Amino acid sequence: MREVLLLCWRDTGHPQGGGSERYLEQVGAGLARLGVKVTLRTASYPGAPAEEWVDGIRISRAGGRLGVYPRALAAILAGRVGFGPLRGIRPDAVVDTQNGIPFFSRLVSGAPVTLLVHHCHREQWPVAGPLMAKLGWWLESAVSPRVHRRNQYLTVSLPSADELVTLGVDRGRVAVVRNGVDALPATTPEDVRSAHPSLSVLSRLVPHKQIEDALAAVAALRLRIPNLHLDVIGGGWWEENLRDRVDELGIPDAVTFHGHVDERRKHELLGRSWVHVMPSRKEGWGLAVVEAAQHGVPTVGYRSSKGLTDSIIDGVTGLLVGSEGRDRDVPALTDAIAGLLLDAEVRDDLGEKARVRAREFSWEQCANEVHSVLEASVSGSHVSGLVSQALPQPIRR
């Protein structure tokens, strides 16, 4: 395999970029280190160049939130006949990222397509408005599985694989490659827990992350656990709503919004936390869980978020609350947080086990495993199940 084209609606430089974009770029960088020529086609945003090189990946940008899709397809078609920003590329494999909507690159690419799906978006579509929600879910749940009925699928957790199967995707075409994690920066301070009870949330600030639930927990526990403080790490368009909620709850002195921070500061904040909270409605995996675990910090989250049931081993590396069919349970979340804050022995035990498990994950291994999936696709095979570098299981079509 000489060349790969990656398609994604955003890159990590985008103001709304997140974990799914990071996964794809880390995989791309790993493929580049293996000698593969990698091009990422994505959306433009203010201040971003139309083309640049990052970590061995050539990034080509055009189009906005919706325009990125037709612009990418047009660029692929033009490139095949020697015109436009993608002229000259001849990918052996294409990774089409379905963040709710795929690019449908199978129709124009002329190369085997692997559909990367972090999770299904049924729970997130309503924020787009009633009409777009119906259209988007129809494209995701009905049209895409039919269009890609012979394509390889790639996802990041076993629960996400199960979701795809419920949409009619053949399990024999769904490969699972879990996220990696960055090594801690050399300049990261040694983990020193704060003197006061400390919670952290590492997340994009968007509605489906349900950070309001962490705020509600802080408000409910302040009298019971004096000096409790929450660090909110990350930014997003929902931040003002969250700040308003903090004021409504009367807890402005108990919450700090740090916004986007560099890697060193992110890990410094995680390293001083007692407990990491992830009250998201939906996750494909939950990269922040493993980043907190690197510091021996356990995570509390919702069982119904699906992906957290893979990244958190309940009762071992963190705690899951609520039921599969209930997307939020603030009292249960609050009780679980309180239990860990008040019981140092249990908290430290879960944290150290989380730290040990975090060592199982690396972006190098993730990239190698995706490489094996793409190579199988190029050779006319499918890969299914949890992928291991030692045990990739291609199935001949």
C-alpha positions in Angstrom: 0.0 0.0 0.0 1.6 3.2 -1.2 -0.9 5.9 -0.8 -4.0 6.7 1.3 -6.6 9.4 1.1 -8.3 10.4 4.4 -11.6 12.3 4.4 -13.0 14.1 7.4 -15.3 17.1 7.9 -12.7 18.8 10.2 -9.1 18.6 11.2 -7.6 19.1 14.7 -6.9 22.7 13.9 -10.6 23.5 13.4 -12.2 25.4 16.3 -14.6 22.5 16.7 -12.2 19.7 16.1 -12.2 16.9 18.7 -11.3 13.3 19.5 -12.5 11.8 16.2 -10.3 14.2 14.2 -7.4 13.5 16.5 -7.8 9.7 15.9 -7.7 10.1 12.1 -4.7 12.4 12.1 -2.8 10.2 14.5 -3.5 7.3 12.3 -2.4 9.3 9.3 0.8 10.3 10.9 1.5 6.7 11.8 0.9 5.6 8.2 3.2 8.3 7.0 5.9 7.0 9.3 5.4 3.6 7.8 6.2 5.1 4.4 2.7 5.6 3.1 1.9 8.8 1.2 -1.1 10.4 3.1 -3.5 13.1 2.1 -6.2 14.5 4.3 -9.1 16.3 2.6 -11.1 18.4 5.1 -13.1 21.7 5.6 -11.6 25.1 5.6 -12.0 27.6 8.5 -10.8 31.2 9.2 -7.1 31.5 9.2 -6.4 28.0 7.8 -4.3 27.7 4.7 -5.8 25.8 1.7 -2.9 23.4 1.9 -0.2 22.5 4.5 1.9 19.6 5.7 1.5 18.4 9.3 3.2 15.3 10.8 3.9 13.9 7.3 0.3 14.4 6.2 -0.6 16.7 3.3 -3.8 18.5 4.4 -6.0 20.0 1.7 -8.9 22.2 2.8 -12.0 23.6 1.1 -15.7 24.1 2.0 -17.5 24.7 5.2 -19.8 22.6 7.5 -21.8 21.2 4.6 -19.9 22.4 1.6 -16.9 20.2 2.6 -18.7 17.2 1.2 -19.5 18.1 -2.4 -16.2 20.0 -2.6 -14.3 16.9 -1.6 -16.1 14.7 -4.1 -15.5 17.2 -6.9 -11.8 17.4 -5.9 -11.5 13.6 -6.0 -13.1 13.5 -9.5 -11.0 16.4 -10.8 -7.9 14.8 -9.3 -8.5 11.6 -11.2 -8.2 13.4 -14.5 -5.3 15.6 -13.4 -7.0 18.8 -12.2 -7.5 20.6 -8.9 -6.0 20.4 -5.4 -6.0 16.6 -5.4 -4.4 16.2 -8.9 -1.7 13.6 -9.0 -2.9 11.5 -6.0 -3.6 7.8 -6.8 -4.8 6.3 -3.5 -4.7 2.6 -3.0 -7.2 3.0 -0.1 -9.6 5.7 1.1 -10.8 6.3 4.7 -14.2 8.0 4.6 -15.1 9.4 8.1 -18.8 9.3 8.9 -19.4 12.0 11.5 -23.1 11.4 11.1 -22.9 11.8 7.4 -20.2 10.1 5.2 -18.7 11.7 2.1 -20.1 8.8 0.0 -16.6 8.7 -1.6 -17.3 5.1 -2.8 -19.2 6.6 -5.7 -16.2 8.5 -7.1 -12.9 7.3 -5.5 -12.0 4.4 -7.8 -10.2 2.8 -4.8 -11.4 0.5 -1.9 -13.2 2.6 0.8 -13.1 2.0 4.5 -15.9 3.8 6.4 -14.6 5.1 9.8 -17.5 5.5 12.2 -16.8 6.5 15.8 -20.4 6.1 16.9 -23.9 6.5 15.7 -25.5 9.9 16.1 -29.1 9.3 16.8 -28.8 11.1 20.1 -27.0 14.1 18.7 -29.0 14.8 15.6 -31.8 16.8 17.4 -29.4 19.7 18.0 -29.3 20.3 14.2 -33.1 21.1 14.1 -36.1 18.9 13.3 -35.6 18.8 9.5 -31.9 18.3 9.4 -32.2 15.7 12.2 -34.6 13.6 10.2 -32.6 13.9 7.0 -29.3 13.3 8.8 -30.5 10.2 10.7 -32.0 8.8 7.5 -28.7 9.2 5.6 -26.8 7.7 8.5 -29.1 4.8 9.4 -30.6 3.9 6.1 -28.8 5.3 3.1 -25.2 4.9 4.2 -25.5 1.2 5.2 -27.0 0.4 1.8 -24.4 2.4 -0.2 -21.6 0.8 1.8 -23.0 -2.7 2.1 -19.8 -4.2 0.5 -17.3 -1.8 2.2 -15.0 -2.4 5.1 -16.1 -0.6 8.3 -13.8 0.7 11.0 -14.8 1.8 14.5 -13.2 2.5 17.8 -15.1 0.4 20.4 -17.0 -2.8 20.7 -20.3 -1.0 21.6 -20.0 1.1 18.5 -19.5 -2.1 16.4 -22.8 -3.4 18.0 -24.5 -0.1 17.0 -23.5 -0.6 13.4 -24.8 -4.1 13.4 -28.2 -2.9 14.6 -28.3 -0.6 11.5 -27.9 -3.7 9.3 -24.1 -3.6 8.8 -22.6 -7.1 8.5 -20.6 -7.8 11.6 -18.0 -9.6 9.4 -17.1 -6.2 7.9 -16.7 -4.2 11.1 -13.2 -3.9 12.5 -12.5 -2.4 15.9 -9.3 -0.4 16.5 -9.3 1.4 19.8 -7.8 4.8 20.3 -4.2 5.3 21.2 -2.9 7.9 23.6 0.0 10.3 23.5 3.0 9.7 25.7 3.1 12.3 28.5 5.0 15.4 27.5 8.6 15.4 29.0 7.9 18.6 30.7 4.7 17.4 32.5 4.9 18.1 36.2 4.7 15.1 38.5 1.2 14.3 39.6 0.4 16.3 42.7 -3.2 16.1 43.8 -4.7 19.4 44.8 -5.0 20.1 48.5 -8.8 20.6 48.1 -11.3 18.1 46.6 -10.9 18.5 42.8 -12.9 17.4 39.8 -12.0 17.8 36.1 -13.9 17.6 32.9 -11.8 17.4 29.7 -14.2 17.9 26.7 -15.4 20.0 23.9 -18.1 22.3 25.2 -21.1 21.2 23.1 -24.6 20.2 24.2 -24.3 16.4 24.0 -21.3 16.4 26.4 -23.9 17.3 29.1 -21.4 19.2 31.2 -24.4 20.7 33.0 -24.6 17.4 34.9 -21.1 17.9 36.3 -22.1 21.4 37.3 -25.2 20.1 39.1 -23.1 17.6 41.0 -20.8 20.3 42.2 -23.8 22.4 43.3 -25.3 19.4 45.2 -22.0 18.4 46.9 -20.6 21.8 47.9 -22.0 21.8 51.5 -21.2 18.1 52.0 -17.6 18.4 50.6 -16.2 21.8 51.4 -13.9 23.6 49.0 -14.9 21.3 46.1 -13.7 22.7 42.8 -14.3 21.8 39.1 -11.8 22.5 36.3 -13.4 22.5 32.9 -10.7 21.9 30.3 -11.6 22.6 26.7 -13.6 25.1 24.6 -16.6 25.2 22.3 -19.7 27.1 21.2 -21.7 26.0 24.2 -19.4 27.7 26.7 -21.6 30.8 27.4 -24.6 28.6 28.2 -22.5 26.7 30.7 -21.2 29.9 32.3 -24.8 31.0 32.6 -25.7 27.7 34.2 -22.8 28.2 36.7 -24.3 31.6 37.7 -27.8 30.1 38.0 -26.5 27.4 40.4 -24.6 30.0 42.4 -21.2 28.2 42.0 -18.9 30.7 40.1 -16.3 30.4 42.8 -16.3 26.6 42.5 -15.8 26.3 38.7 -12.9 27.4 36.5 -13.2 27.4 32.7 -9.7 27.0 31.3 -10.6 27.0 27.6 -8.3 25.4 25.1 -4.9 24.8 26.7 -1.6 23.3 25.5 -0.7 19.7 26.2 1.5 20.5 29.2 -1.2 22.5 30.9 -3.9 19.9 30.1 -1.9 17.2 31.8 -1.0 19.4 34.7 -4.7 20.0 35.4 -5.5 16.3 35.0 -2.6 15.4 37.3 -3.9 17.5 40.2 -7.5 16.2 39.9 -9.0 13.7 42.3 -11.7 12.5 39.9 -12.4 13.0 36.2 -16.1 13.3 35.2 -17.5 12.5 31.7 -21.2 12.9 31.7 -21.5 12.7 27.9 -24.7 11.5 26.3 -22.7 9.6 23.6 -19.1 8.6 23.1 -17.4 6.3 20.6 -14.6 5.6 23.0 -13.8 8.5 25.3 -10.2 9.5 24.8 -10.2 11.8 27.8 -10.8 8.7 30.0 -7.4 7.3 29.1 -5.7 10.7 29.3 -7.0 11.1 32.9 -6.0 7.5 33.6 -2.4 8.3 32.6 -2.3 10.3 35.8 -4.0 7.7 38.0 -7.3 9.6 37.9 -10.5 7.4 37.6 -13.4 8.6 35.5 -17.1 8.6 36.4 -19.5 8.5 33.4 -22.8 7.2 32.1 -23.3 3.6 31.1 -25.7 4.8 28.4 -23.0 6.7 26.6 -22.0 3.3 25.0 -18.3 3.8 24.3 -17.5 4.4 28.0 -18.4 0.8 28.7 -15.3 0.0 26.7 -12.9 2.7 27.8 -13.9 2.3 31.5 -13.9 -1.1 33.3 -16.7 -0.4 35.7 -15.6 -0.8 39.3 -12.0 -1.4 38.3 -10.7 1.7 36.4 -13.7 4.0 37.1 -17.4 4.0 37.7 -20.4 3.8 35.3 -23.8 4.9 36.5 -27.3 4.7 35.2 -28.8 2.2 32.8 -28.4 1.5 29.1 -31.8 3.0 28.3 -31.4 6.2 30.3 -29.2 8.9 28.9 -28.6 10.8 32.1 -29.0 10.3 35.9 -27.7 13.2 37.8 -28.4 11.9 41.3 -26.5 8.6 40.5 -23.6 10.6 38.9 -23.5 12.8 42.0 -23.5 9.9 44.4 -20.7 8.1 42.5 -18.6 11.3 42.5 -19.2 11.8 46.2 -18.2 8.2 47.0 -14.9 8.6 45.3 -14.1 12.0 46.8 -14.8 10.7 50.3 -13.1 7.4 50.0 -9.4 7.9 49.2 -8.6 4.1 49.4 -11.1 3.2 46.7 -10.3 6.3 44.6 -6.6 5.5 44.6 -7.2 1.8 43.9 -9.3 2.6 40.8 -6.8 5.3 39.8 -3.8 3.1 39.8 -5.6 0.3 37.9 -6.6 3.0 35.4 -3.0 4.1 35.1 -1.9 0.5 34.4 -4.5 0.0 31.7 -3.6 3.3 30.0 -0.2 1.8 29.2 -1.9 -0.7 26.9 -2.7 2.1 24.4 -0.5 3.9 21.9 -1.0 5.7 18.7 1.7 3.7 17.1 -0.2 0.5 17.8 -3.4 2.1 16.7 -1.9 3.2 13.3 -0.3 -0.3 12.8 -3.7 -1.9 13.3 -5.5 0.5 11.0 -2.7 -0.2 8.4 -3.5 -3.9 8.6 -7.2 -3.2 8.0 -6.5 -1.1 5.0 -4.0 -3.6 3.6 -6.6 -6.3 3.9 -9.1 -4.1 2.1 -6.7 -3.4 -0.8 -6.0 -7.1 -1.1 -9.8 -7.8 -1.4 -10.4 -9.0 2.2 -12.5 -7.8 5.2 -11.4 -7.7 8.8 -13.8 -8.1 11.7 -13.8 -7.8 15.4 -11.2 -6.3 17.8 -8.0 -6.0 15.8 -4.6 -7.0 17.2 -1.3 -6.5 15.5 -0.6 -10.1 16.2 -4.0 -11.4 15.2 -5.6 -9.6 12.3 -8.2 -11.9 10.8 -8.9 -11.1 7.2 -11.9 -12.9 5.7 -11.9 -13.4 1.9 -14.9 -12.0 0.0 
